[in-house]
C-alpha cells in the first residue's frame, strides 16, 4: 500500500498493537533469540566502555532521580527513566552500536535500556524482557523502511524519532499491555519523539543522548498508557502524524510496518559494527585497511576518490574541509575522509583514532586533505552500505578497493565469538576485571530463563 491519503479500516497503530499482542517469546525463532542476546551483550559492553566519559557523567548527574534501576557499570541506581536515559546514552556514545542497514537506525541502544529499566521497576521475567526486546527491535527496523532516507533529509535523526515509538512498543510488549493501551502508548510516544542532527555542525554531544531520550520516552509513554492516558490512534499516518511531521510526507510504504510483523523478522538482519565510527564509513575503513596491507604508503598518494551514496553526503562528506579536519574526536566519527586516512596510515581504527593526539597527526591531516568523493547514482544506499576507494599514486598508477556490503551485517555477520571478543575488549577498556566481565556475560547468556530480572552483576 502506498497511498498519499491512507484509508484503512483500522489505524496503523491499532494494527501494530494486534501484531505485537500475538508475539509469543517461547515461539521466537533461534535466529531472533540469538540477535536479542547479541544485542544484550553488545549494549552491556558499550555502556561499560563509556562509563568513565564526560558525557555519561553529565547524563548521570542530570538524571539523579532516586530509584532501584541499574546504570550499567556504576554502583549507583536511578529511577527507571533515569537508567533508561543513562544507559541509552552510554550505549550509543562511542557510535559502536548495532545498525539496521535498511534504515539506517540503531536498535539496541534504545530498546535494551528501555526494557531493562522496565523489568527492574516492574519485577519482570526474562521471558518478558526477550519479548520486549524482540518487539522493539522489529518495530524500529520496520519504521525505518516506510520512507527510507526521508527523515534524515528533513534534518532529524531516525533513531531518535523511531526509537521513541519502538521503546513504547517494547515496554508495552514486556508489560503485556492490551490492544487499546498499546495503541495509546504509540500515540503518546509520537509526541515525545524528537532529535535534530545539528550535532554534525560542531561535533557536539546531542546525538549521543538520542537513544537515551527515546528509551525513557517510550518507557514513560507505556506507563502513561497503562495508567489510562490516551494518545491519537492515527499517530503514524495522520494529517499531523509522525511521518508527516518528521519525513514531510504521508505517502509511505505502510505495509513495511505491519505486513508479516511477527513472522518475517527484519531484526534478524541487524549489523554489529567492527569500528567505533559512523556506520556508512565502515566499508570504506575496510577498503583503507586492505590498502594499508597492500603497502600503499601515504607519501605515494596523489589523490583519493570515493564513490558514495547521495544520501550519505550531508552527514559524512560535507562540508568537505570540516570532514577532512574534524573539530574534535566525536566529529571525527562522522568524518569519512579522516577515518579513511587514519585507517590507511595506521592499519587500524579503534578508540585511539579519536583522541586529541590522533586528531593532530600531520600525516593523517595531509592524506585526508587529498580525499574527496563522487556520488554514484547507482549506489544502493540505504538498502546496502558499500565502499569504494580509488587511489591515484604520484607515479600515475591507479589502485581500487571495493566492498559490496557492510562487514558485520547480513552478508558477512560477525560470529558469536567476535561479538563476545568485542564485549571483552570494551569492558576491559572500561576498567572491568575479568571476574566482572565473566559475571556479566553469564547474566546475559541466562537472562531469558530468569523468573525475575536482577541486574546486580552489571553494577
ABEGO torsion letter per residue (X at the ends): XBBABBBBABBAAAAAAAAAAABBAAABBAAAAAAAAAAAAAAAAAAAAAAABAAAAAAAAAAABBEABBBBGBABBBBAAAAAAAAAAAAAAAGABBBBAAOBBBAAAAAAAAAAAAAAAAGBBAAAAAAAAAAAAAAAAAAAAABBGAAAAAGBBAAAAAAAAAAAAAAAAAAGBBAAAAAAAAAAAAAABBGBAAAAAAGBAAAAAAAAAAAAAAAAAAAAAAAGBBBBAAAAABAABAAAAAAGBABBBAAAAABGBGABBAAAABBBBABBBBAAAAAAAAAAAAAAAAGBBAAABABBBBBBBAAAAAAAAOBAAAAABBABAAAAAABAAAAAAAAAAAGBBBAAAABAAAAABAAAAAAAAABBBBBBAABAOAABBBBBBBBBBAAGBBBBBBBABBBGBAABBBBAAAAAAAAAAAAAAAGBBAAAAAAAAAAAAAAAABABBBAAAAX
